[in-house]
Structures are given as C-alpha cells and as structure tokens.
C-alpha cells in the first residue's frame, strides 16, 4: 500500500508539474528528493541497527529508544539546515519550497524512533499503514490545493507535504503514548551499547547503503549540477517508468534474504533449489515486462504526459529495458548475501557501477544526452553481473 501510494503520487504529480510549471520545476522536485535520499543515507543503516537491538535487548529498550530519539532529533536538525543552505545557494528562486522541504526532513527523522520501537514489537502493519497514510494523504492534499490556487507553484506541493506529515506524526505520537510511556532514560547508554549500534551491526550496512543510494541518486544530482534543472526533468520523465518497474522488481527477491539467513545452515540444498527456481521466475517476469515496455512505452508516456512532453532520446526504451532486467536479477543475488560476509563484495560491485555512471555522465552526455547514466549502468552490468551471481552461489554452495 505504501509503495503503491508512492508510485501513484509520482504519476499524478509529474504531469501536473509539467503542465503548469514546466520541466525545470519537475527537475527541482526531483533534486529535492534526491538530496533527501543522500541525507537519509547518513542514518538509514542506524535505524536497522536500532531495531535489531531493541528486539535483542528488551531490558535496554528505554536506553536504546532514548539514544535513537536524541540522535535522530539532532541529525534531523542538521540535515534540514544543510539541505536549506544548499538549496538557498543552488536553487535560490525556490527558497520557500526549500524551507517546507527542510521541515519535512526534520519531521521524518523525528518519526524514526517511534517506528523502530513499533517494529521491534512486531507491529509492522501499523508502521506500514502510517507510512501509507502519509503518502496517500500527501497525494490527495497536494493535488487539491495545487488545483485550487490560481497562482500555482512548487510551494503549494511542499506545504502539503509538511502539513500531512505533521498530522501523521501527531497520530503516531498519540498511538505510541497509548501503548507506552514517553520515558527517556540515559543511565545505560555506554561505550558497549554505542559499539553494538554503530560498529558491530551498523558498519557494513552503512557502506552498502551508501553504495545503493548513491547508485540510485547520483545521476539526478550530477545532471542538475552540470546540465541544469530542465535536463533533470527530461531524465526523470524517461526514467520514471523503468525505475518504477525496478523498484517493484526488487520487492520480488527482498523476502528471500531473510529465508537465506534463517534456513541456510539448516537445509542448504533446499535453499539452493529455491534460489534457482526464483532466479528463473524473476528472469522470465523481467523479460516479459520489458517486452511490454519496449512495445508500449512511448504510448504510455504520451498518454501520461502528452506526446509533446515525451523526450526524443535515441534508444531510451531498449537500453532502459536491458537495465531493468540486469538490475532486478542483480537484486536477487544481493539478497542472498545480505546477511552474510558476501555483502562486502556486492557493495564493491555497486561502487564500480556508480563509477561507470559518473564517467558516462561526464564524458558521453553530448552523445547519449539524458540517457548517459543509464548507458553507463548497462555497460557496468556487462562486467559485474557474473560476479554478483558467483558471489551468491558461493554462499549457497
């Protein structure tokens, strides 16, 4: 529900922004969210470590929650301030939008300690529902307010984002108080607890998060810096549908990482057989979907945004389709290694792909235009995909 609402929001807001504000505004919209992903990278791994230790050490729950609350509160302030200062320098004409989005960044980090506590108590559904509520509410409120005002701007959209997420935070806090006391406890916060949270459990996940987020976001930020917001808008249009397919495709193998972690030592042969079956199914599903995308991609984009707004970039459908197949199957190989030492190898391979993306943006943009980072990713996959699979099989065999 949460992922579906997120996808639907993009598909509704993109054409509205292009129609009334233009591709440059769409580029700014994308740049804001890309910067947030970079800021999230600083603490996203920490949330997983906190949740794991909340489950493991029940008697330390108050201290762990307190530590998470303080760190996320401070990091939220720092992240919001850094974002605002950067946007004031590079996107000065959108300073009010940047102010609203900075507040949104602070609110999201304020929610994290409460989400971690609920997840540690196996209340994932409540967390997922609240995330869905925030995304779906943002979609409805932003569209209604945007269409209601004659003087349309990104400020309306980002004001809606802050408004809805503030309401969700209030609901989350009230739900938390219904089941817990808001009790901050500092007495058990010590060097050993810090070591567990930041280094023992967090280190390699932090590096993997860095490689993943940079791989997904560096193209938007680098294109914006080198070639301008309008080029970002074009890139977001041509990459929106393939990226959506990839994000959904990643979900197909995501549950398998927990299965490998829990069952690999009990029955390695069965896990290996499950992997081979899943590999075939995901590969066939990916090929089927990309064939449809190659055939109907232009029609779908024209229907969604209007034919006049569809980028005319050579090979955009076939190259994006090949990247979809490689990326979705690559995620299966990564899932096998997620809770093993093999994660270090997949992280290295992702940094190699990141390097290819950057090189192609810097040196081939004149030829490939906004498709340059996707071409770079495809070329990288030709070298790395073999090693992803080999690394996965090493765990299974």
N, C-alpha and C positions, 0 to 999 in steps of 0.2 A: 504493500500500500504506500509506504513512504517513498520507495524508489519510483513507483508509478506516478505518484503526485509530482515528484521532482521532474521526471521526464515530461509530463503533461504541461507543467508550468513553462518549461522552455519552449515547447511547441506552440503555446498560446502567446507568450510574451514576445518571442522573436519577430513574428510578422507585425505585431502592433508597434514595436520599437522602430522597425524598418519603415513602416508606412508613415508614421507621424514624425519620427526624429531622424531617420536615416541610418546608414550603415556605420557611420562614425560613432553614433550613440550606442549601437549594438556592440561595437568594439570596446567602448568604455565599460559597458555592462560585463563583457567577458573578462576584461582586465581586472576589474574589481574582484570577481570571484576567483580568478587565478591567483591574485595576491593573497586572498584569504586561504587558499589551499597551501600556499607557501607558509603562511603564519601557522596554520593548523599543524603543519609538519613538525613544528617545534615541540608540540605536546601530544600529538595523536598517539604516539607509541606509549607515552606515560599513562594514558587512560587505560590501555590494555594491562599494563603492569599493575596499576592500582586495583583494577577489578580482580585480577588473579590473586592478589594478596588479601583482598577483602574476603574472598572465598576461603583462602588457605588459613588465615589467622583471625578467627572470629573474635577472640579476646582483645585484638588490637584494632577492631573496626573503628572505634571512635577516633583513635590517633591517626589511622590511615585516612579516614574521611577528612579530618582536620587538615592534615598535610595537603591533601588534594585540593581542598577548598581554598587554602591560603595561596598555594602555588598557582592554581588556575585563575584566582582573582587577580593576583599580581601580573601574571602573564597576559591575561585579558586586557588589562590597562596598557601594558607595554605594547602589545600587538596592535591595539586600537590607535594608540598615539603614533606608532611608526607608520601604520597604514595612512593615517590622515596627513602626516607630514610629507610622505612620499607623493600622495595624490595632489596635495596642495602645490607641490613643485612641478609635477609632470602633467597633471590634469586640472589646472587651476580654475578653468571655467566650470568644472563640476564639483566645486568645493562643498556645496551644501549636500549634494549626493554623497560625497566622501564622508561628511560628518555623520549622516544617518548610517552609512555602512560601517563606520568605525564603532558606533554604538551597538550595531548588530553583532560585530565581532566580540565585543565585551560581553554581551548577553549570552552568546553561545558558550563561551568559556565558563560563565557563571553557572550554566546548566550542568556541565560535565560531572561535578562531584555527586550530584543527586542521581544522575543517570547511572553512574558507576555503582552506587550503593544499591539501586533497584535491580540492576543486572546481576549483582553478586547474590541477590536473594531470589534469583530466577524469575524476576518479573519483567522479562524481556518484552512481553506483549505490551505492557503499559508504556515502556520506553518507546517502542516502535509506534504505538498509537499516538503518543505525544509528538513524535517527530513528523508523523503523517499530518497531524492536526496543524502543526506549524507550517508545513509546506503547502498543504491544501488551502489553509486559511490565507496564506500569503498570495496564492494564485487568485483566489476569489476577490479579496480586498483590493489588490493592486489593479486588477482589470477593471473593477467597478469604479474605483477612484480615478484611474487614468482616463477612462472614457467619460467620466462626469465633468472633468475640468476642460475648459476651452484652451487654457494655456498649459499644454502638455509638456512634461519634462521627465527626465530620469528621477528627479527629486521625489515625485509622487510615488514611483515604484519603490524606491528605497525607504521612504517614510512608511509605506505599507509593510515593508519587511520588518522594520523596527517595532511598529505597533503590534503586529500579530505575534512576534516572538516575545515581546514583553508580556502579553497576555498568557502565552503558553508557559513562560517562566513562572508567573503567578500561580497558574494551575498546578504546575509541577511542584512548587514550593508548598502549596496547601496540601497536595496529595502526600508529600513527604512528611509533613507535620502530623497528618492523620495517623501515620504508622510509626513515626519516630519522634524523639525529641531532637531539637536542633542544638546538639551539645558539642562544643569544640573542646577537645582535650589534647594538651601538648606534652603531658608528662612522659609518654612512652616514645616520643619522637627522638630517635638517637641515630648514631652512625650506622648501626647494623640495619635499621629499617631503611635508611637512605640507600645503603648499598644494595639491599634487595630490590627496591623500587627503581633505582636509576641505572644500576650497572648489571646486576646478576640477571634480571629478567628483561631489562629495557634496552640494553646496548645494541644488540644485533637487530632488534625490531626497529629501533630508531634509524639505523643506517639503511635498512630495507625500505622504511617509509620515505626517507629522503630520496632514494633512487626512484621509487614508484611515483611520488608526487612530482618531482622534477621532470620525469619522463613524460608525464601527462600534461604538465603546465608550462614547461619552458618555451614551447612554441608560441603560445599566446603572448607571453611577456617579451620574448625576444623580437617577435614580429612587430609588436607595439612600439618597442624602443627604436628599432631600425627603420621600419617602413610605415608606421603611423596607424591610427585607430581604424581607418577605413579598410586597410589590409587585414586587420584583425577581424573586422566584421565579415569580410569575404571568407576568411578562413573558418570562422565559426559556422557560417552557412554551409560550406562544402563538407565540413567535418561533423556537423551535428548528428546526422542520421547514422553514419558509421560509428561514431563514438557511442551513441546510444545502444547500438547493436553489441558493441564490445562490452559495455558495462553490464548488459543483460547476459551476455555470453559468459562473463566472468562468474556470474552467480551459479552457473551450471556446475562448476567444479569446486566452489567455495566450501560446501559441506564436506567434501572428500578429505580436506586437510585434517579435520577432527577425527574422521574414521581411520586415517593412516596413523595418527598419533595414538589412538586408543587400542587399535587392533593389530598393528604391525608385528608386535612381539608375540601375540597370541596365535595368529594364523597368517603368516606371511604369504603363503601360497594363495589363499583366498583373496587377500588384499591385492595381490599382483593380478589375479584374474579379473577382479572388479575394475582395476585400473585399465586393463586392456579393453574391456567392454566399454567403459566410459570414454576412453580415448576415441574409439570408433564412432560412438554415438555423437560425441561433440564435434568431431571432424565432419561427419555427414550432415549434421544440423547446420554447421557453419557454411559448408559448401552450398547447401540448399538455399539458405537465407541470402548469401551474397549473389547467387544467380538471379534471385528475385530483385536484389538491389541494382545489379547491372542493367537489368531489363527495364525496371520501373522507377529507378532513382530519379531521373530527370522529370518524369511525370509527377512523381510525389513532391519534389521540390517546387515545381511550377504550380501545383495545386495549393501547396502550403504557403508559399511566399509571393507567388506571381512570377510568370516567366521572365519579366524584366529584371527581377532580383536574383535570378539563378546565375551563379558565376560560370563564365565560359573558360574553364581551365582544362587544358588538354589532359586526357587520361584520368580525370579525377575519380571516375566511377570504378574503373578496373583496378587502379592502384590502391584505392581505399578498400576495395573488396579483398584484395590479397592480404592487406594488413589486418583486416578483420579476422581472417582465417588463422593467420600466424599468431595474433595476439590472444585469441580465445583458447587455442590449444596450448599456447605457452603458459597460460594461467593454470591449466590443469597440471602441467609439470611443476610449476611453482608450488601448487597446493600440496603436492606430495612431500615437498621439502620444508614446508612452512614451520613445522615444529621440530626440525632436525638441524644438524650442523650443515646440511646441504643448502640451507637458506643463504649462507655466505656466498656460495657460487652463483646462485640466481641474482643476488644483489650486484655482484660484479658484472654479470651479463647485462643487467639493466643499465648500469653506468656506461657500458660500451654502447648500448643503443642510444642513450642520451647523447653521447659524444657524436654519433653519426647524425642525429637530428640537428645538433648545433652546427656542425660542419656544413650540412646541406642548406640550412637557413642562411649561413654567412656567405657561402660561395656559389650556390646554384639557384638563388632566388630569381635572378633575371631570366633563367630558362624555365624553371618549373613554377614560378610565381608562388601563390599561397599554398601550393601542393608540396613545396620543398621539404618541410619537416616530415611529411608522410612518406615521401620517396626515401628520405634518409632512414626512417624507421624500417621500411621494407628492405632496403639494402642490408641493414644491420641484421635483420632476421635471417637472411640467407646465410650468415655466418654463425649466428648464435643458437638457432632453433635446435640444431643437432646436439649441442652441449646441454641445453635445457633437458632434452629427453634422456640423454646419457646420465645426467645428474639425478633425474628421477628414478631411473632404473637401478642406479647404484643403491638407493635406499630399499627398493623393492626386492632386489636380488641378493 
